[in-house]
Protein backbone atom coordinates (compact mmCIF):
# COMPACT_ATOMS: atom_id res chain seq x y z
CA UNK A 1 0.00 0.00 0.00
CA UNK A 2 1.42 3.39 -1.00
CA UNK A 3 2.00 6.08 1.58
CA UNK A 4 -0.37 9.00 1.39
CA UNK A 5 0.93 12.52 1.23
CA UNK A 6 -0.31 15.46 3.25
CA UNK A 7 -1.96 16.74 0.08
CA UNK A 8 -3.83 13.43 -0.34
CA UNK A 9 -4.97 13.59 3.27
CA UNK A 10 -6.14 17.19 2.81
CA UNK A 11 -8.08 16.26 -0.34
CA UNK A 12 -9.71 13.38 1.52
CA UNK A 13 -10.62 15.70 4.40
CA UNK A 14 -12.15 18.22 1.98
CA UNK A 15 -14.11 15.47 0.20
CA UNK A 16 -15.47 14.26 3.54
CA UNK A 17 -16.49 17.83 4.40
CA UNK A 18 -18.14 18.28 0.99
CA UNK A 19 -20.13 15.07 1.39
CA UNK A 20 -21.05 15.87 5.01
CA UNK A 21 -22.41 19.20 3.79
CA UNK A 22 -24.44 17.44 1.10
CA UNK A 23 -25.71 14.66 3.36
CA UNK A 24 -26.53 17.01 6.27
CA UNK A 25 -28.41 19.24 3.83
CA UNK A 26 -30.31 16.28 2.41
CA UNK A 27 -31.19 14.41 5.64
CA UNK A 28 -30.53 16.79 8.51
CA UNK A 29 -27.62 16.46 10.90
CA UNK A 30 -29.18 14.12 13.45
CA UNK A 31 -30.48 11.75 10.76
CA UNK A 32 -27.14 11.48 8.97
CA UNK A 33 -24.66 8.91 10.20
CA UNK A 34 -20.92 9.08 9.77
CA UNK A 35 -21.26 5.81 7.85
CA UNK A 36 -23.47 7.62 5.31
CA UNK A 37 -20.97 10.47 5.03
CA UNK A 38 -18.13 7.98 4.54
CA UNK A 39 -20.04 6.11 1.82
CA UNK A 40 -20.88 9.35 0.01
CA UNK A 41 -17.22 10.42 0.18
CA UNK A 42 -16.01 7.02 -1.02
CA UNK A 43 -13.94 6.40 2.11
CA UNK A 44 -14.17 4.13 5.13
CA UNK A 45 -15.74 5.20 8.39
CA UNK A 46 -12.23 4.92 9.86
CA UNK A 47 -11.04 7.60 7.43
CA UNK A 48 -13.78 9.90 8.71
CA UNK A 49 -12.64 9.23 12.30
CA UNK A 50 -9.03 9.84 11.29
CA UNK A 51 -9.95 13.41 10.35
CA UNK A 52 -12.81 14.11 12.82
CA UNK A 53 -13.41 12.95 16.41
CA UNK A 54 -17.18 12.66 15.99
CA UNK A 55 -20.16 14.11 14.16
CA UNK A 56 -20.04 17.36 16.15
CA UNK A 57 -16.38 17.83 15.19
CA UNK A 58 -17.25 17.17 11.53
CA UNK A 59 -20.17 19.61 11.70
CA UNK A 60 -18.00 22.31 13.31
CA UNK A 61 -15.31 21.85 10.66
CA UNK A 62 -17.95 22.18 7.93
CA UNK A 63 -19.28 25.35 9.57
CA UNK A 64 -15.81 26.82 10.08
CA UNK A 65 -14.90 26.26 6.46
CA UNK A 66 -17.86 28.38 5.36
CA UNK A 67 -18.12 30.92 8.16
CA UNK A 68 -14.61 31.74 9.37
CA UNK A 69 -13.84 34.04 6.43
CA UNK A 70 -17.12 35.88 7.05
CA UNK A 71 -16.72 35.95 10.83
CA UNK A 72 -13.19 37.34 10.64
CA UNK A 73 -14.46 40.18 8.48
CA UNK A 74 -17.35 40.84 10.85
CA UNK A 75 -15.06 40.76 13.89
CA UNK A 76 -12.88 43.44 12.26
CA UNK A 77 -15.90 45.73 12.39
CA UNK A 78 -15.22 46.56 16.04
CA UNK A 79 -11.56 47.51 15.62
CA UNK A 80 -10.55 50.97 16.74
CA UNK A 81 -8.36 51.51 13.67
CA UNK A 82 -11.29 51.79 11.31
CA UNK A 83 -12.27 55.26 10.13
CA UNK A 84 -15.96 54.47 9.84
CA UNK A 85 -16.87 51.48 12.01
CA UNK A 86 -20.58 51.68 11.21
CA UNK A 87 -19.86 51.48 7.48
CA UNK A 88 -17.51 48.56 8.20
CA UNK A 89 -20.24 46.72 10.12
CA UNK A 90 -22.72 47.36 7.33
CA UNK A 91 -20.24 46.19 4.69
CA UNK A 92 -19.36 43.06 6.66
CA UNK A 93 -22.95 42.00 7.06
CA UNK A 94 -23.74 42.77 3.43
CA UNK A 95 -20.78 40.64 2.36
CA UNK A 96 -22.09 37.77 4.49
CA UNK A 97 -25.55 38.10 2.97
CA UNK A 98 -24.09 38.31 -0.56
CA UNK A 99 -22.15 35.11 0.08
CA UNK A 100 -25.34 33.27 0.97
CA UNK A 101 -26.89 34.44 -2.30
CA UNK A 102 -23.89 34.05 -4.62
CA UNK A 103 -22.11 31.00 -3.18
CA UNK A 104 -24.14 27.75 -3.29
CA UNK A 105 -21.77 26.07 -0.81
CA UNK A 106 -22.16 28.87 1.75
CA UNK A 107 -25.93 28.86 1.22
CA UNK A 108 -26.13 25.09 1.84
CA UNK A 109 -24.04 25.35 5.00
CA UNK A 110 -26.19 28.18 6.35
CA UNK A 111 -29.37 26.26 5.49
CA UNK A 112 -28.03 23.28 7.41
CA UNK A 113 -27.07 25.48 10.37
CA UNK A 114 -30.40 27.29 10.47
CA UNK A 115 -32.90 24.61 9.51
CA UNK A 116 -31.35 21.13 9.62
CA UNK A 117 -29.53 20.82 12.91
CA UNK A 118 -31.06 19.74 16.18
CA UNK A 119 -29.02 20.94 19.13
CA UNK A 120 -29.16 17.86 21.34
CA UNK A 121 -26.48 16.76 23.75
CA UNK A 122 -24.02 15.70 21.02
CA UNK A 123 -24.11 19.12 19.34
CA UNK A 124 -24.23 21.29 22.47
CA UNK A 125 -20.83 22.76 21.60
CA UNK A 126 -22.19 23.84 18.21
CA UNK A 127 -24.98 25.81 19.86
CA UNK A 128 -22.53 27.39 22.32
CA UNK A 129 -20.25 28.40 19.45
CA UNK A 130 -23.13 30.07 17.61
CA UNK A 131 -24.25 31.91 20.75
CA UNK A 132 -20.69 33.02 21.46
CA UNK A 133 -20.39 34.34 17.90
CA UNK A 134 -23.62 36.28 18.29
CA UNK A 135 -22.44 37.78 21.59
CA UNK A 136 -19.14 38.80 19.94
CA UNK A 137 -20.96 40.47 17.06
CA UNK A 138 -23.24 42.39 19.45
CA UNK A 139 -20.18 43.49 21.45
CA UNK A 140 -18.51 44.69 18.23
CA UNK A 141 -21.55 46.71 17.23
CA UNK A 142 -21.70 48.26 20.71
CA UNK A 143 -17.96 49.04 20.60
CA UNK A 144 -18.32 50.65 17.19
CA UNK A 145 -21.28 52.71 18.40
CA UNK A 146 -19.23 53.96 21.36
CA UNK A 147 -16.44 54.95 18.95
CA UNK A 148 -18.90 56.89 16.82
CA UNK A 149 -20.41 58.63 19.86
CA UNK A 150 -16.95 59.42 21.25
CA UNK A 151 -15.83 60.87 17.91
CA UNK A 152 -18.95 63.02 17.62
CA UNK A 153 -18.30 64.57 21.07
CA UNK A 154 -14.81 65.71 20.14
N, C-alpha and C positions, 0 to 999 in steps of 0.2 A: 504494500500500500504506500503510495507516494505521500510525502509530507506536505501539509498544506501551508501556504504562506499567510502572512498577516493580511494581505490583500484578499486572498480567498476567504479567510475567516470574516473579514469585514463585508464582503459581498454576501456571504451566507447570512450574516446578521441583518443586513439591509433587506434581503429577500424575506427573512422571517418577519421583520417589521412590516414590510409591504403586505404580506399575506395576513398578518394579525389585523392590520387595518381593514383589509377587505372582509375577513371573516367576522370581526367585531361589528363592522357596519352591516353585514348581512344578517347575522344572528343575534347580535347583542353580546355584551361582554360576558355576562354570567352564563349564557347558553352556548358559549364557544369554549371548547376544550383545547388544551395545548396539543393534544393529539391531532385535532382538526387543523390547527395552525401548521403543525409539522407536515401533515399530509399535503396541505395546500402549497407549502413552500418546497415540497419535494425533499424533505430532510427527515431524520429520525427525531423522535421526541427527546432523545438524549442530546441531540444537537441544539434543540431549543433550550434545554436546561444548561447546556454549556455556556450559552450567551445570556440567559435570564434565569434568576432564582425561582421565579414563579409567575403566575399570570399578572399579578399586580406590578411586578418589575417590568414585564413585557409591556403592559399598558402604559406605565409611566415613561418608558423609553419611546414608545410610539408618540405619546403626547409631547415629550420634550423635543423630539425631532421636528415637530410641526410648530410648537409654540415658543421655544426658546429664542429664536430670532425675533419674534414679535414682542415677547416679554422684555428682552434686553432693550429694545427700542422704547418701549413704554416706560421702563424703569428710568431711562435717561431723562424722561420728561420732568423729573423732580430735581435735576442737578442745578446747582447754583450758577454754573458757568453759562447757562443758556441766556441769551438776550431776551427772548420772549417765551417764557415757560408755558403760557397758556396756548400759544400757537404750536409749541412742540407737543403738548398733550393732545391737542386736536389732530395734528398730523400723525401722531403715533396711532391713535385710535382709528383714524381713517385708513391708514396703511393696513391695520389688522383687518378691518372690514373689507377692504379691497382684496386682500389675500383670500378671504373666504369666498369671494365672488369669482376671482380670476384663477385661483389655484384649486383644481379638483381634489388634490391630495389634502390640502389644508381644510377644505370644506368637509371632506369625509371624516377627518379626525375630529373636527369640531362637532359634527353631527353625532358621532359616537359619544363624545364627551358630554354633550348636552342631552341626548335623547336615548342612548343605548347602553348606558352604564348604570348598574344598580350598586349603590354604595353600601354593601354589606360589610361584614367583618373583614373579609379578605382584601377589600379595596378601601379600607378606612384611610390609609395613607394618601390615597389619591384625592379623597375629599378634603383632607387636611391641607394638601398642597394647593388645591384650588382656592380654598378659603384664605390661606396665607397669601397667595398671589393677589386676591381681591383686596385684602387688607393693605398690602404693599402699594397697590395702585391708588387706593383711597388716600393713603399717607402721602404719596407723591403729588396728588392733586392738591391736597391741603398745603403741602410745602410750597408748591408753585403759587398758590393763592396768597400765601403769606409773603412770598417774594414780590409779587405784584403789588400788594397793599403797602409793603415797606418802601418799594420804589416810588409809589405815588405820593407818599408822605414827604419824600425828600426833594 
